[in-house]
């Protein structure tokens, strides 16, 4: 992770987002105890566990890797982080985390990394939308030079998406190595926090890697070995985005009509992923602000 990029985000988070410490707790989750019980999970922890298990199932058994599948995962991830945000408002959660200041520091660092990555992703997906719209115009006008520019832009975006994959995997590696020892009563809470990090990386890698593989598939090769490797990687790609490989500089009229239709459909998919990514981005910011409040109070 680039330290300068992270430092810039730390300043923006400190001043541009509201403090959540005064956010009222949901009545349905009020409890009398002053600590998280060992024998019976708090409803919010149970809720978080359900969401985490759903995401693990989502990642392990994708029927087809479509944009709808991706959006479903992103939506579930947003809900998980909203549940985490609610959990962090509880006095008993704050009390438990005060005993693990090193863990909170590590979580703050990782969440800052997540916010960083999703901020970059927002820029990349916006660039993709703009390039895609320009390519649709070029296709109608049969502008071969601009179609070629679009293919080149996709390859560049694919490389940038692939960098995000490395950044997310770097977060999970650091987290596991510095996970501190915890008391028995805090074990459940710490394990849930650990799982939140894990599924955040899981869903994000599926998103960034899927887009990267799909967009890089526009690059042609005559090598048999390259084609074989390409086929394996395409299994990780997103179904609708694989249609990008149909776009070529020279096409017959019927091909142009078919590709134009596919690109119009893809435009909606890109928009859907952009919206879901924005929601995850905001939920990550909110969760990190709540963690910051725990750490500073």
C-alpha positions as CSV (number, residue, x, y, z in Angstrom):
1,X,0.0,0.0,0.0
2,X,1.3,3.4,-0.9
3,X,2.0,5.3,2.4
4,X,1.4,8.7,0.8
5,X,-2.0,7.7,-0.5
6,X,-3.0,6.4,2.9
7,X,-1.8,9.5,4.7
8,X,-4.0,11.7,2.4
9,X,-7.0,9.7,3.2
10,X,-6.4,10.0,7.0
11,X,-6.7,13.8,6.8
12,X,-9.9,13.7,4.8
13,X,-11.5,11.2,7.1
14,X,-10.7,13.4,10.1
15,X,-12.5,16.4,8.9
16,X,-15.0,15.6,6.2
17,X,-17.2,12.9,7.8
18,X,-19.6,13.2,10.7
19,X,-18.9,11.7,14.2
20,X,-21.0,8.7,14.7
21,X,-20.5,8.6,18.5
22,X,-23.9,10.2,19.1
23,X,-25.8,7.8,16.8
24,X,-28.7,6.3,18.7
25,X,-28.6,2.6,19.2
26,X,-31.5,0.5,17.8
27,X,-33.9,-0.4,20.6
28,X,-34.1,-3.9,19.4
29,X,-30.5,-4.5,20.4
30,X,-30.5,-3.0,24.0
31,X,-29.1,-5.3,26.6
32,X,-28.6,-5.0,30.4
33,X,-25.1,-6.6,30.7
34,X,-22.0,-4.4,30.6
35,X,-19.9,-6.9,28.6
36,X,-20.4,-9.2,25.7
37,X,-21.6,-12.6,27.1
38,X,-19.7,-15.8,26.3
39,X,-22.7,-18.2,26.5
40,X,-25.0,-16.2,24.3
41,X,-24.2,-14.0,21.4
42,X,-25.4,-10.4,21.3
43,X,-28.1,-10.1,18.5
44,X,-25.8,-7.8,16.5
45,X,-22.9,-10.4,16.6
46,X,-25.4,-13.1,15.5
47,X,-26.5,-10.8,12.7
48,X,-23.0,-10.2,11.6
49,X,-22.2,-13.9,11.7
50,X,-25.2,-14.6,9.4
51,X,-24.0,-12.0,7.0
52,X,-20.5,-13.3,7.0
53,X,-21.6,-16.9,6.4
54,X,-23.8,-15.8,3.5
55,X,-20.8,-14.1,1.9
56,X,-18.6,-17.1,2.3
57,X,-21.2,-19.2,0.6
58,X,-21.6,-16.6,-2.1
59,X,-17.9,-16.7,-2.8
60,X,-17.5,-20.5,-2.7
61,X,-20.3,-21.5,-5.0
62,X,-20.9,-19.0,-7.8
63,X,-23.3,-20.5,-10.3
64,X,-22.1,-18.0,-12.9
65,X,-19.8,-15.0,-12.5
66,X,-22.2,-12.3,-13.7
67,X,-22.5,-8.6,-12.9
68,X,-25.7,-9.5,-10.9
69,X,-23.6,-12.0,-8.9
70,X,-21.0,-9.3,-8.2
71,X,-23.7,-6.7,-7.2
72,X,-25.3,-9.3,-4.9
73,X,-21.9,-9.8,-3.1
74,X,-21.2,-6.1,-2.9
75,X,-24.7,-5.5,-1.4
76,X,-24.2,-8.2,1.2
77,X,-20.8,-6.7,2.0
78,X,-22.4,-3.3,2.5
79,X,-24.9,-4.8,5.0
80,X,-22.1,-6.5,6.9
81,X,-20.2,-3.2,7.4
82,X,-23.4,-1.5,8.4
83,X,-24.0,-4.2,11.0
84,X,-20.4,-3.7,12.2
85,X,-21.0,0.0,12.4
86,X,-24.0,-0.7,14.7
87,X,-22.0,-3.1,16.8
88,X,-19.3,-0.5,17.3
89,X,-21.9,1.9,18.8
90,X,-22.5,-0.5,21.8
91,X,-20.9,0.5,25.1
92,X,-19.9,-3.1,25.8
93,X,-18.2,-3.4,22.4
94,X,-16.2,-0.2,23.1
95,X,-15.3,-1.4,26.5
96,X,-14.0,-4.7,25.1
97,X,-12.0,-3.0,22.3
98,X,-10.4,-0.7,24.8
99,X,-8.6,-3.8,26.1
100,X,-7.2,-4.4,22.6
101,X,-5.8,-1.0,21.5
102,X,-3.3,-2.7,19.2
103,X,-6.1,-4.6,17.5
104,X,-8.1,-1.4,17.0
105,X,-5.0,0.3,15.5
106,X,-4.6,-2.5,13.1
107,X,-8.2,-2.4,12.1
108,X,-8.0,1.4,11.6
109,X,-5.0,0.8,9.3
110,X,-6.7,-1.9,7.3
111,X,-10.0,0.0,6.9
112,X,-8.0,3.0,5.8
113,X,-6.5,0.7,3.2
114,X,-9.9,-0.5,2.1
115,X,-11.2,3.1,1.8
116,X,-8.1,4.0,-0.2
117,X,-8.7,1.0,-2.6
118,X,-12.4,1.7,-3.1
119,X,-11.7,5.4,-3.7
120,X,-9.4,4.4,-6.5
121,X,-11.9,1.9,-7.8
122,X,-14.5,4.7,-8.0
123,X,-12.2,6.6,-10.3
124,X,-11.4,3.6,-12.4
125,X,-15.1,2.6,-12.9
126,X,-15.9,6.2,-13.9
127,X,-13.1,6.1,-16.4
128,X,-14.5,2.8,-17.8
129,X,-18.0,4.3,-18.2
130,X,-16.6,7.3,-20.1
131,X,-14.4,5.1,-22.4
132,X,-17.4,2.8,-22.9
133,X,-19.7,5.6,-24.0
134,X,-17.1,7.0,-26.4
135,X,-16.6,3.5,-27.8
136,X,-20.3,3.1,-28.5
137,X,-20.3,6.4,-30.5
138,X,-17.2,5.2,-32.4
139,X,-18.9,1.9,-33.2
140,X,-21.9,3.7,-34.7
141,X,-19.6,5.9,-36.8
142,X,-17.2,3.0,-37.6
143,X,-14.3,5.0,-36.3
144,X,-11.6,2.4,-36.3
145,X,-9.0,4.6,-34.6
146,X,-11.2,5.3,-31.6
147,X,-12.2,1.7,-31.3
148,X,-8.6,0.8,-31.1
149,X,-8.1,3.4,-28.5
150,X,-10.9,1.9,-26.4
151,X,-9.3,-1.6,-26.5
152,X,-6.0,0.0,-25.4
153,X,-7.7,1.8,-22.6
154,X,-9.3,-1.4,-21.4
155,X,-5.9,-3.1,-21.1
156,X,-4.6,-0.1,-19.1
157,X,-7.7,-0.3,-16.8
158,X,-7.2,-4.0,-16.4
159,X,-3.6,-3.5,-15.1
160,X,-4.9,-0.8,-12.6
161,X,-7.6,-3.2,-11.4
162,X,-5.1,-5.9,-10.9
163,X,-3.0,-3.6,-8.6
164,X,-6.1,-3.2,-6.4
165,X,-6.2,-7.0,-6.0
166,X,-2.6,-6.9,-4.7
167,X,-3.5,-4.1,-2.3
168,X,-6.4,-6.0,-0.8
169,X,-4.5,-9.2,-0.4
170,X,-1.7,-7.2,1.3
171,X,-4.2,-6.0,3.9
172,X,-5.3,-9.6,4.9
173,X,-1.7,-10.7,5.1
174,X,-0.7,-8.0,7.6
175,X,-3.8,-8.5,9.7
176,X,-3.3,-12.1,10.4
177,X,0.4,-11.7,11.3
178,X,-0.3,-9.1,14.1
179,X,-3.6,-10.4,15.5
180,X,-3.1,-10.1,19.3
181,X,-4.0,-12.5,22.1
182,X,-7.4,-12.0,23.5
183,X,-9.3,-12.9,26.7
184,X,-11.9,-15.7,26.6
185,X,-14.8,-13.2,26.9
186,X,-13.6,-11.2,23.9
187,X,-12.8,-14.1,21.6
188,X,-16.1,-14.0,19.8
189,X,-15.9,-10.3,19.1
190,X,-12.3,-10.5,17.9
191,X,-13.1,-13.5,15.6
192,X,-16.0,-11.6,14.1
193,X,-13.8,-8.6,13.4
194,X,-11.2,-10.9,11.8
195,X,-13.9,-12.5,9.6
196,X,-15.1,-9.0,8.5
197,X,-11.6,-8.3,7.2
198,X,-11.5,-11.7,5.5
199,X,-14.9,-11.3,3.6
200,X,-14.0,-7.7,2.7
201,X,-10.9,-9.0,0.9
202,X,-12.8,-12.0,-0.5
203,X,-15.6,-9.9,-2.2
204,X,-13.2,-7.2,-3.3
205,X,-10.8,-9.5,-4.9
206,X,-13.6,-11.2,-6.8
207,X,-14.7,-7.8,-8.0
208,X,-11.3,-6.3,-9.0
209,X,-9.9,-9.6,-10.4
210,X,-13.1,-10.3,-12.3
211,X,-13.0,-6.9,-14.0
212,X,-9.3,-7.1,-14.6
213,X,-9.4,-10.6,-16.3
214,X,-12.4,-9.6,-18.4
215,X,-10.9,-6.3,-19.7
216,X,-7.5,-7.8,-20.4
217,X,-9.2,-10.5,-22.5
218,X,-9.4,-8.0,-25.4
219,X,-5.7,-8.7,-26.0
220,X,-5.2,-11.3,-28.7
221,X,-2.4,-13.9,-29.0
222,X,-1.4,-16.6,-31.5
223,X,0.5,-18.6,-28.9
224,X,-1.2,-21.9,-27.9
225,X,0.1,-21.7,-24.4
226,X,-1.1,-18.1,-24.0
227,X,-4.6,-19.1,-25.3
228,X,-4.7,-22.0,-22.8
229,X,-3.7,-19.7,-19.9
230,X,-6.2,-17.1,-21.1
231,X,-9.0,-19.6,-21.0
232,X,-8.2,-20.6,-17.4
233,X,-8.2,-16.9,-16.4
234,X,-11.4,-16.2,-18.2
235,X,-13.2,-18.5,-15.8
236,X,-12.6,-15.8,-13.2
237,X,-13.9,-13.1,-15.5
238,X,-17.4,-11.5,-15.5
239,X,-19.8,-13.0,-18.1
240,X,-21.1,-9.8,-19.6
241,X,-17.7,-8.2,-19.7
242,X,-16.3,-11.1,-21.8
243,X,-18.3,-9.6,-24.7
244,X,-15.7,-6.8,-24.9
245,X,-13.5,-9.2,-26.8
246,X,-16.0,-9.1,-29.7
247,X,-15.1,-5.5,-30.5
248,X,-12.6,-5.2,-33.3
249,X,-11.6,-2.5,-35.7
250,X,-13.1,-4.1,-38.8
251,X,-16.6,-5.6,-38.6
252,X,-19.4,-6.4,-41.0
253,X,-22.7,-4.5,-40.6
254,X,-24.4,-7.4,-38.9
255,X,-21.5,-7.7,-36.5
256,X,-21.7,-4.1,-35.7
257,X,-25.4,-4.4,-34.8
258,X,-24.8,-7.4,-32.5
259,X,-21.8,-5.8,-30.8
260,X,-23.6,-2.5,-30.4
261,X,-26.5,-4.3,-28.6
262,X,-24.0,-6.2,-26.3
263,X,-22.2,-2.9,-25.4
264,X,-25.5,-1.2,-24.6
265,X,-26.4,-4.1,-22.2
266,X,-22.9,-3.9,-20.7
267,X,-23.4,-0.2,-20.0
268,X,-26.2,-1.0,-17.6
269,X,-23.9,-3.6,-15.9
270,X,-21.1,-1.1,-15.4
271,X,-23.6,1.4,-13.9
272,X,-24.9,-1.2,-11.5
273,X,-21.5,-2.2,-10.3
274,X,-20.6,1.5,-9.9
275,X,-23.6,2.1,-7.6
276,X,-22.9,-1.0,-5.5
277,X,-19.3,0.0,-5.2
278,X,-20.2,3.5,-4.0
279,X,-22.4,2.0,-1.3
280,X,-19.6,-0.3,0.0
281,X,-17.2,2.7,-0.1
282,X,-19.5,4.8,2.1
283,X,-20.1,1.9,4.5
284,X,-16.3,1.4,4.9
285,X,-15.9,5.1,5.7
286,X,-18.6,5.0,8.3
287,X,-17.2,1.8,10.0
288,X,-13.8,3.3,10.1
289,X,-15.0,6.6,11.7
290,X,-16.8,4.5,14.3
291,X,-13.5,2.6,15.0
292,X,-11.7,5.9,15.3
293,X,-14.2,7.0,17.9
294,X,-13.6,3.8,19.8
295,X,-9.9,4.4,19.7
296,X,-10.0,8.1,20.7
297,X,-12.6,7.9,23.5
